[in-house]
Amino acid sequence: MQTNHLIHLRDATPDDLALLRHWDAQPHTVASDPDNDWNWATELHHNPSWREQLIAELDGRPIGFIQLIDPALEETHYWGDVPLHLRAIDIWIGEADDLGKGYGTVMMQLALERCFAPADVTAVIIDPLVSNVRAQRFYQRLGFKFVENRMFDEDHCAVYQLSRSDWENGKC
């Protein structure tokens, strides 16, 4: 679905704390990330070189969150031993009323442009829950390919990857 609205990304700041906590409590976001505490009060003040935390805005109204990381440099080593030159994305729409309107696709396209801006980035990885079939279909439509099912802490996830060549060849 196309939209005539302007979506842009801005840095998340400590001023977004209440909004992010609110979005974290929404049933559709809890279902996609049930065990994760993002520790917003601390993390919004922590800006490492390997991470971007972004708010997506639609005509100036916050609608979603995106986190881009370099998984090889990320300090908790969530992704384990991964090669250099990857990026990983976490993305969600904040309010259920904004789902299914094409906003996530635009957000993901903007995120991928940022991920692939450095010439050395070879691929982007994501890890939706195995139970989140809707998210998996979304990523597949964007050209992501299934890599493996994998446990991350207590979460059973499906790992997907989008290569630079697939992205450049318009499969996204």
C-alpha positions in Angstrom: 0.0 0.0 0.0 1.4 3.4 -0.9 1.1 6.4 1.2 1.3 10.1 0.3 2.5 11.0 3.8 6.0 11.9 4.6 7.8 9.5 7.0 11.2 10.4 8.3 13.5 9.1 11.0 15.0 11.1 13.8 17.2 10.2 16.7 15.4 8.8 19.8 16.1 11.0 22.8 15.4 10.9 26.6 12.3 13.0 25.8 10.9 9.9 24.1 11.0 7.8 27.3 7.3 7.9 28.1 6.3 7.2 24.5 8.6 4.2 24.2 7.4 2.8 27.5 3.8 3.2 26.3 4.6 1.4 23.0 6.4 -1.4 24.9 3.1 -2.1 26.8 1.0 -2.4 23.7 -0.3 -6.0 23.1 1.1 -6.3 19.6 4.6 -5.2 20.6 4.6 -7.4 23.7 3.6 -10.3 21.4 6.6 -9.6 19.2 9.1 -9.2 22.0 7.6 -10.6 25.3 10.8 -11.0 27.4 12.8 -8.0 26.5 13.4 -5.1 28.8 14.8 -2.3 26.7 15.9 -0.3 29.8 14.9 2.9 28.1 15.8 5.2 31.0 19.4 4.2 30.6 19.7 3.4 26.9 18.3 6.7 25.7 21.3 8.4 27.3 23.8 5.8 25.9 24.9 6.5 22.4 27.6 4.1 21.3 29.1 4.3 17.9 27.7 0.8 16.9 24.0 1.7 17.4 21.3 4.1 16.2 18.0 4.4 18.0 15.4 6.2 15.8 11.9 7.3 16.0 9.8 7.2 12.8 7.5 10.1 12.3 4.6 10.4 9.9 3.9 14.0 9.1 5.5 14.9 12.5 3.6 12.3 14.5 5.7 9.5 16.1 4.6 6.1 14.7 7.4 3.7 15.3 10.9 2.8 16.5 13.9 1.4 14.7 17.2 0.3 16.2 20.2 -0.3 13.9 23.3 -2.0 15.3 26.6 -3.4 14.2 26.2 -6.9 15.7 29.9 -7.6 15.7 30.6 -4.6 17.9 27.4 -4.6 20.0 28.5 -4.8 23.6 26.2 -7.6 24.9 27.2 -9.9 22.0 23.5 -10.7 21.5 24.2 -12.1 18.0 27.2 -14.1 19.2 30.2 -14.5 17.0 29.2 -12.8 13.7 31.4 -11.6 10.9 32.2 -7.9 10.4 30.3 -5.7 8.0 26.8 -6.7 9.0 23.9 -4.6 10.4 21.0 -5.8 12.5 17.6 -4.1 12.7 14.8 -4.0 15.3 11.7 -2.3 14.1 8.1 -1.9 15.3 5.0 0.3 14.8 3.9 1.8 18.1 0.2 1.8 17.9 -1.9 -1.1 16.5 -4.1 1.4 14.5 -1.0 2.2 12.4 -0.4 -1.5 11.4 -1.2 -2.6 7.9 -1.0 0.9 6.3 2.4 0.5 4.6 4.3 2.6 7.2 6.5 -0.4 8.2 7.6 -0.9 4.6 8.6 2.8 4.3 10.3 2.6 7.7 12.2 -0.5 6.7 13.3 1.0 3.3 14.6 4.1 5.2 16.4 1.8 7.7 18.0 -0.3 4.9 19.2 2.9 3.2 21.0 3.8 6.4 22.3 0.3 6.9 23.8 0.0 3.5 25.1 3.6 3.3 28.6 2.4 4.4 30.1 0.7 1.4 31.6 -2.2 3.5 28.2 -3.4 4.9 27.5 -6.7 3.2 24.2 -7.7 4.7 21.4 -6.9 7.2 20.1 -9.5 9.6 16.9 -9.7 11.6 15.4 -12.1 14.2 11.6 -12.1 14.5 10.1 -14.7 16.8 9.2 -18.0 15.1 5.7 -17.4 16.2 5.5 -14.0 14.5 4.5 -15.3 11.1 3.2 -11.8 10.0 6.7 -10.3 10.6 8.4 -13.1 8.7 6.1 -12.6 5.7 6.8 -8.9 5.8 10.6 -9.5 5.8 10.3 -12.1 3.0 8.4 -9.6 0.8 11.3 -7.2 1.3 13.7 -9.7 0.0 15.1 -11.2 3.2 16.0 -14.8 3.0 15.6 -17.3 5.9 18.9 -18.4 7.4 18.0 -20.5 10.5 15.9 -20.9 13.5 17.8 -20.0 16.6 17.4 -19.4 20.3 18.3 -16.0 21.7 18.1 -16.2 25.5 14.6 -17.6 26.0 13.3 -16.5 22.5 12.9 -19.0 19.6 13.6 -16.8 16.6 13.8 -17.1 12.8 16.9 -15.4 11.5 16.7 -13.7 8.1 19.3 -11.9 6.0 19.2 -9.4 3.2 22.4 -9.2 1.2 23.7 -6.0 -0.3 23.5 -7.5 -3.8 19.8 -8.4 -3.4 19.1 -4.9 -2.0 21.0 -3.2 -4.8 19.2 -5.4 -7.4 15.9 -4.1 -6.2 14.7 -7.2 -4.4 13.7 -4.9 -1.6 
